[in-house]
Amino acid sequence: AAVIDINQPQVCKNKGCGQTFKERDNHETACSHHPGPAVFHDRLRGWKCCDVHVKEFDEFMEIPPCTKGWHSSS
């Protein structure tokens, strides 16, 4: 298993997050993200997890994350 330096800045890979975090600051509500897949269908864009769908890509990028959890670097 890889040894992780708890003070090493990492980028969260969770969808809708993308923040830099340190493992020592990570906790069960540290990350706001979308756990479900993005949905692109009939000119609508959105997230399956929170059932929000918009027409414009800019609006899609602004859909607020619907779930809190741990930051993930993988």
C-alpha positions in Angstrom: 0.0 0.0 0.0 1.2 3.5 -0.7 2.2 5.6 2.2 0.4 9.0 2.2 1.9 12.0 3.8 -1.0 13.5 5.7 0.4 17.0 5.1 0.9 16.5 1.3 -1.6 18.6 -0.7 -3.7 16.5 -3.0 -6.5 17.3 -5.5 -9.9 15.8 -4.8 -11.1 13.7 -7.7 -14.8 13.7 -6.6 -17.1 15.2 -9.3 -18.0 18.8 -8.6 -15.3 19.2 -6.0 -11.8 19.5 -7.4 -10.4 21.3 -4.3 -6.9 20.8 -2.9 -6.9 19.1 0.5 -4.6 17.6 3.0 -5.4 14.1 4.4 -5.0 15.4 8.0 -7.9 17.9 7.3 -10.1 15.3 5.6 -13.3 14.2 7.4 -16.7 12.8 6.6 -18.2 16.1 5.5 -15.1 17.8 4.1 -16.1 17.4 0.5 -19.2 18.6 -1.4 -19.6 16.6 -4.6 -21.9 14.7 -6.9 -21.7 10.9 -6.3 -23.9 10.0 -9.3 -22.9 10.1 -13.0 -23.4 13.2 -15.1 -26.3 12.9 -17.5 -26.3 14.4 -21.0 -29.5 13.6 -22.8 -31.7 15.4 -25.4 -29.8 18.7 -25.0 -30.2 18.5 -21.2 -27.2 18.2 -18.9 -27.4 17.3 -15.2 -26.7 14.9 -12.4 -28.5 11.7 -11.8 -27.8 11.8 -8.1 -29.8 15.0 -7.4 -32.1 15.0 -10.5 -31.2 18.5 -11.6 -31.1 19.1 -15.4 -30.3 22.3 -17.3 -29.8 23.3 -20.9 -26.6 25.4 -20.9 -23.2 24.0 -20.1 -22.4 27.0 -17.9 -25.5 26.2 -15.8 -24.4 22.6 -15.6 -21.1 23.7 -14.1 -22.9 25.7 -11.5 -25.2 23.0 -10.2 -24.4 22.9 -6.5 -23.0 19.6 -5.2 -25.7 17.6 -3.5 -23.7 15.3 -1.2 -21.1 15.7 1.5 -18.4 13.1 2.2 -14.7 12.5 2.3 -12.3 14.1 -0.2 -10.8 11.4 -2.5 -7.5 11.6 -4.3 -8.3 8.6 -6.5 
